[in-house]
Amino acid sequence: MAHCEPMNLIEFQERFPNEEACEDYLFNTRWPDGFHCPKCGNNEFYFHSTRQLFQCTNPKCCYQISLTAGTIMHKTRTPLHKWFWAIFLCSRDKRGISALALSKQIGISYWVAWSMLQKTREAMINRDSQYILEGLIETDDAFIGSPGGKPGRGTEKAKIVVSTSVTEEGKPQFAKMDVVDDHSEASLSGHIDKTIKRGSKITTDGFKGYSNLDKKGYTHKVVSSPKLLPWVHILISNVKAFIAGTYHGVSNKHLRRYLAEYCYRFNRRFWESQLFGRLVNAVVNSSPVTYAELTQ
């Protein structure tokens, strides 16, 4: 993977002192083997400095493209060096960074900061959607919301499903989290079907929503106590603390992005120093998301 060298704060400052350094890095991340016209495949270009566009030299094509076109940063008016700071700050702190804190730290409006972070989270969702869990899996459902209210599975709080793969020695590997409409068999099966490979051994509690997993091609083990699902409950506890501590709660409409942010960093916890480069790569290779799509 291109540009995933370890990088701490001082190294980041030295590596990206200005807009030009960010442009060079983004160019090499987007086209690691040199410019490649997305329309005709030609690998030669002219650069229009006044419009900041790369134009294909093929006279039958002449396609023009910017560095950020077709990426999560599509049509952005925010300088690249501020995008890079946002990505770095978002990637390196396991507690995340709020839109308010980001707006103050890099000098942008709250709503621009909010949009940048939500788009970055969409890139995280896209990246992790390419992988599924397999092997030994712990799965359980949970709720996220303010204290109080109706207890149990009938609560009005947001309903989530959490799965994590574990080693034979019981150590956690990778995690997936979903927001679901309810904890019905259909919703739980939907999460499992799209996140866990058939043939895996899934351990759950005795809730009836998991009762048909054996019929769907999984080996299903039922345990009588939550203590026998240790890692999935640690993840549930930690993601609740993450959301409450940094964001002081989030709306159900946007919750899936915050779950994805938590999982993205957890799944790459052994490559923490490489997270900036990995996340830039995810941002470059994710399709555009409009502000309207973020808020609908």
Summary of the structure (lengths in Angstrom):
residues: 296
radius of gyration: 21.4
end to end distance: 33.7
largest distance: 69.6
contacts: 876
relative contact order: 0.15
helix: 46%
strand: 16%
